[in-house]
Amino acid sequence: MENSMLILLQLLLAHIVTDFVVQPTKWVVHKREHKTKSIYLYIHAFISGFLSLLFLGKLEWWYIAVFISITHFFIDLWKLQFKKDDLKMFISDQVLHLLIIVIAWLFLTSNFENIIPFISSIFSSEAVLGVLIGYLLIIFPAGFLIGKATKRWQNEVEDDLRKNSLDAAGRYIGIFERVLVLTFILTTNFSAIGFLIAAKSILRFSDKSETGARKQTEYVLIGTLMSFTITILIGFLVRHIVF
């Protein structure tokens, strides 16, 4: 198992160095402009395989380097077909690269036959399912519930919030705060929840001079308290299931 984990870490390190350390912005721009005509697309793909072989340290695994280089080339080429290089594309690109790494790792460690039993063991564990359902609940249904519950006040503060807030920032702040609160509960770091509430209060309510600031404060405070309450209740329910 130790050697198996080492191989995975070596492949991950090669990918990180390839995509984020040795690839300058100049290459990225050139690839986006010229696609298959860009020499940097081929150099970058070669580096991905070369570093994989270098970090693995076994020349007899040269075919893994070839496999990673070829797949890296086509994944990057696929990404270059899209005009937007946004967060969605970045995540999609990285997930595909990581999937290739996992496939190479499973092949080298002969662990393909263990995938189904491993997945089966995950979804037959009450603890894992409880934690997974807990996070899904506080990320998705909780957000919709809070949005519906505070809808009656949205029209009163909507214009001010739109002028003085980033687009959809409140929704993402809510998701991250609920993830943090649930994590603190599951790891028994209850005092950290208080620090999180204090930090958010300082950041969100520091400017009281704006017109309509009282309404905005009350609106955000209601949403925050609902968010924390729902997450705390779900957190203790998950703890009851897991522990």
KENU-579104 format. One record per residue (C-alpha): residue number from 1; residue in three letters; y, z, x. Coordinates in pm, whole numbers, plus 50000, padded with zeros to 5 digits. Layout:
<atoms>
<NUM,ALA,<Y,Z,X>>
...
</atoms>
This chain:
<atoms>
<1,MET,<50000,50000,50000>>
<2,GLU,<50233,50080,50289>>
<3,ASN,<50185,49736,50450>>
<4,SER,<50220,49577,50107>>
<5,MET,<50557,49744,50049>>
<6,LEU,<50667,49650,50403>>
<7,ILE,<50600,49282,50332>>
<8,LEU,<50805,49298,50012>>
<9,LEU,<51095,49466,50194>>
<10,GLN,<51082,49206,50472>>
<11,LEU,<51102,48921,50222>>
<12,LEU,<51386,49092,50033>>
<13,LEU,<51577,49149,50357>>
<14,ALA,<51540,48782,50449>>
<15,HIS,<51681,48680,50111>>
<16,ILE,<51975,48920,50129>>
<17,VAL,<52068,48804,50479>>
<18,THR,<52030,48439,50377>>
<19,ASP,<52236,48451,50060>>
<20,PHE,<52498,48715,50139>>
<21,VAL,<52531,48764,50514>>
<22,VAL,<52496,48434,50700>>
<23,GLN,<52623,48202,50426>>
<24,PRO,<53002,48158,50456>>
<25,THR,<53224,48063,50163>>
<26,LYS,<53280,47724,50327>>
<27,TRP,<52913,47639,50273>>
<28,VAL,<52919,47746,49908>>
<29,VAL,<53227,47534,49834>>
<30,HIS,<53086,47233,50018>>
<31,LYS,<52753,47256,49834>>
<32,ARG,<52929,47278,49499>>
<33,GLU,<53141,46970,49577>>
<34,HIS,<52874,46748,49735>>
<35,LYS,<52545,46886,49596>>
<36,THR,<52249,46695,49750>>
<37,LYS,<52485,46522,49994>>
<38,SER,<52586,46855,50144>>
<39,ILE,<52416,46928,50475>>
<40,TYR,<52470,47298,50413>>
<41,LEU,<52233,47291,50115>>
<42,TYR,<51949,47191,50349>>
<43,ILE,<52055,47428,50626>>
<44,HIS,<52075,47717,50382>>
<45,ALA,<51729,47642,50243>>
<46,PHE,<51585,47618,50595>>
<47,ILE,<51741,47952,50692>>
<48,SER,<51580,48122,50390>>
<49,GLY,<51233,48021,50509>>
<50,PHE,<51304,48074,50878>>
<51,LEU,<51428,48430,50827>>
<52,SER,<51134,48508,50599>>
<53,LEU,<50892,48401,50873>>
<54,LEU,<51097,48581,51139>>
<55,PHE,<51101,48912,50952>>
<56,LEU,<50734,48885,50852>>
<57,GLY,<50653,48834,51220>>
<58,LYS,<50335,48633,51167>>
<59,LEU,<50334,48264,51251>>
<60,GLU,<50011,48212,51056>>
<61,TRP,<50215,48269,50740>>
<62,TRP,<50425,47957,50807>>
<63,TYR,<50330,47819,50465>>
<64,ILE,<50516,48110,50301>>
<65,ALA,<50830,48006,50488>>
<66,VAL,<50785,47646,50366>>
<67,PHE,<50728,47769,50011>>
<68,ILE,<51041,47986,50015>>
<69,SER,<51256,47712,50173>>
<70,ILE,<51152,47449,49919>>
<71,THR,<51191,47675,49617>>
<72,HIS,<51523,47808,49749>>
<73,PHE,<51647,47451,49781>>
<74,PHE,<51557,47355,49424>>
<75,ILE,<51687,47679,49273>>
<76,ASP,<52022,47631,49447>>
<77,LEU,<52028,47264,49346>>
<78,TRP,<51962,47364,48984>>
<79,LYS,<52249,47612,48997>>
<80,LEU,<52485,47347,49138>>
<81,GLN,<52436,47130,48828>>
<82,PHE,<52645,47376,48625>>
<83,LYS,<53023,47365,48643>>
<84,LYS,<53063,47737,48588>>
<85,ASP,<52964,47977,48864>>
<86,ASP,<53000,48291,48655>>
<87,LEU,<52809,48619,48634>>
<88,LYS,<52541,48469,48410>>
<89,MET,<52465,48195,48661>>
<90,PHE,<52470,48437,48951>>
<91,ILE,<52218,48667,48782>>
<92,SER,<51997,48374,48678>>
<93,ASP,<52001,48237,49033>>
<94,GLN,<51912,48573,49188>>
<95,VAL,<51637,48645,48933>>
<96,LEU,<51471,48313,49017>>
<97,HIS,<51491,48384,49390>>
<98,LEU,<51345,48732,49338>>
<99,LEU,<51067,48587,49125>>
<100,ILE,<50972,48354,49412>>
<101,ILE,<50975,48647,49653>>
<102,VAL,<50746,48847,49424>>
<103,ILE,<50507,48552,49394>>
<104,ALA,<50495,48514,49774>>
<105,TRP,<50443,48890,49811>>
<106,LEU,<50161,48897,49556>>
<107,PHE,<49993,48605,49732>>
<108,LEU,<50015,48762,50076>>
<109,THR,<49886,49099,49953>>
<110,SER,<49622,48953,49717>>
<111,ASN,<49765,49154,49429>>
<112,PHE,<49763,48884,49163>>
<113,GLU,<49457,49035,48995>>
<114,ASN,<49639,49369,48965>>
<115,ILE,<49935,49236,48766>>
<116,ILE,<49783,49258,48418>>
<117,PRO,<49637,49609,48469>>
<118,PHE,<49972,49723,48612>>
<119,ILE,<50170,49583,48318>>
<120,SER,<49915,49728,48079>>
<121,SER,<49950,50072,48238>>
<122,ILE,<50328,50056,48202>>
<123,PHE,<50321,49974,47832>>
<124,SER,<50051,50231,47761>>
<125,SER,<50259,50516,47907>>
<126,GLU,<50452,50727,47654>>
<127,ALA,<50698,50834,47924>>
<128,VAL,<50783,50479,48034>>
<129,LEU,<50810,50351,47677>>
<130,GLY,<51024,50647,47577>>
<131,VAL,<51270,50590,47861>>
<132,LEU,<51278,50213,47803>>
<133,ILE,<51342,50252,47429>>
<134,GLY,<51607,50515,47501>>
<135,TYR,<51807,50285,47729>>
<136,LEU,<51772,49990,47491>>
<137,LEU,<51893,50204,47201>>
<138,ILE,<52207,50327,47377>>
<139,ILE,<52292,49982,47516>>
<140,PHE,<52250,49770,47203>>
<141,PRO,<52212,49944,46861>>
<142,ALA,<52445,50230,46959>>
<143,GLY,<52722,49983,47045>>
<144,PHE,<52687,49805,46711>>
<145,LEU,<52682,50137,46526>>
<146,ILE,<53000,50260,46695>>
<147,GLY,<53169,49924,46631>>
<148,LYS,<53084,49941,46261>>
<149,ALA,<53187,50306,46232>>
<150,THR,<53528,50249,46394>>
<151,LYS,<53598,49915,46224>>
<152,ARG,<53833,50074,45970>>
<153,TRP,<54076,50159,46251>>
<154,GLN,<54039,49842,46458>>
<155,ASN,<54310,49645,46273>>
<156,GLU,<54567,49919,46336>>
<157,VAL,<54525,49915,46713>>
<158,GLU,<54379,49568,46770>>
<159,ASP,<54705,49396,46871>>
<160,ASP,<54805,49670,47113>>
<161,LEU,<54459,49687,47265>>
<162,ARG,<54448,49310,47306>>
<163,LYS,<54783,49308,47486>>
<164,ASN,<54712,49604,47712>>
<165,SER,<54337,49577,47778>>
<166,LEU,<54101,49341,47954>>
<167,ASP,<53888,49119,47732>>
<168,ALA,<53578,49312,47611>>
<169,ALA,<53646,49584,47870>>
<170,GLY,<53601,49861,47614>>
<171,ARG,<53254,49738,47521>>
<172,TYR,<53135,49732,47881>>
<173,ILE,<53292,50070,47954>>
<174,GLY,<53103,50209,47656>>
<175,ILE,<52772,50062,47774>>
<176,PHE,<52810,50197,48127>>
<177,GLU,<52917,50542,48009>>
<178,ARG,<52615,50567,47777>>
<179,VAL,<52380,50453,48054>>
<180,LEU,<52528,50718,48285>>
<181,VAL,<52510,50994,48023>>
<182,LEU,<52146,50915,47940>>
<183,THR,<52062,50905,48312>>
<184,PHE,<52231,51242,48365>>
<185,ILE,<52034,51392,48076>>
<186,LEU,<51700,51254,48196>>
<187,THR,<51768,51382,48549>>
<188,THR,<51894,51722,48421>>
<189,ASN,<52244,51670,48564>>
<190,PHE,<52424,51800,48257>>
<191,SER,<52735,51911,48446>>
<192,ALA,<52795,51551,48554>>
<193,ILE,<52854,51459,48188>>
<194,GLY,<53157,51688,48185>>
<195,PHE,<53296,51523,48497>>
<196,LEU,<53243,51181,48337>>
<197,ILE,<53436,51285,48024>>
<198,ALA,<53718,51428,48236>>
<199,ALA,<53738,51116,48454>>
<200,LYS,<53751,50886,48154>>
<201,SER,<54018,51101,47988>>
<202,ILE,<54239,51084,48296>>
<203,LEU,<54201,50707,48331>>
<204,ARG,<54235,50613,47965>>
<205,PHE,<54508,50852,47851>>
<206,SER,<54734,50872,48155>>
<207,ASP,<55011,50657,48001>>
<208,LYS,<55157,50803,47683>>
<209,SER,<55484,50607,47687>>
<210,GLU,<55357,50293,47518>>
<211,THR,<55427,50219,47155>>
<212,GLY,<55125,50304,46947>>
<213,ALA,<54970,50506,47232>>
<214,ARG,<54878,50788,46993>>
<215,LYS,<54679,50553,46771>>
<216,GLN,<54508,50397,47071>>
<217,THR,<54423,50740,47210>>
<218,GLU,<54278,50858,46881>>
<219,TYR,<54082,50533,46836>>
<220,VAL,<53934,50544,47185>>
<221,LEU,<53866,50918,47155>>
<222,ILE,<53671,50869,46833>>
<223,GLY,<53464,50593,46989>>
<224,THR,<53405,50798,47304>>
<225,LEU,<53293,51108,47115>>
<226,MET,<53061,50901,46898>>
<227,SER,<52924,50729,47209>>
<228,PHE,<52855,51059,47385>>
<229,THR,<52710,51224,47075>>
<230,ILE,<52466,50940,47004>>
<231,THR,<52359,50919,47367>>
<232,ILE,<52309,51295,47402>>
<233,LEU,<52095,51304,47088>>
<234,ILE,<51885,51009,47206>>
<235,GLY,<51867,51163,47554>>
<236,PHE,<51722,51492,47430>>
<237,LEU,<51479,51304,47205>>
<238,VAL,<51359,51097,47503>>
<239,ARG,<51330,51413,47716>>
<240,HIS,<51114,51565,47443>>
<241,ILE,<50885,51260,47452>>
<242,VAL,<50874,51228,47830>>
<243,PHE,<50854,51595,47926>>
</atoms>
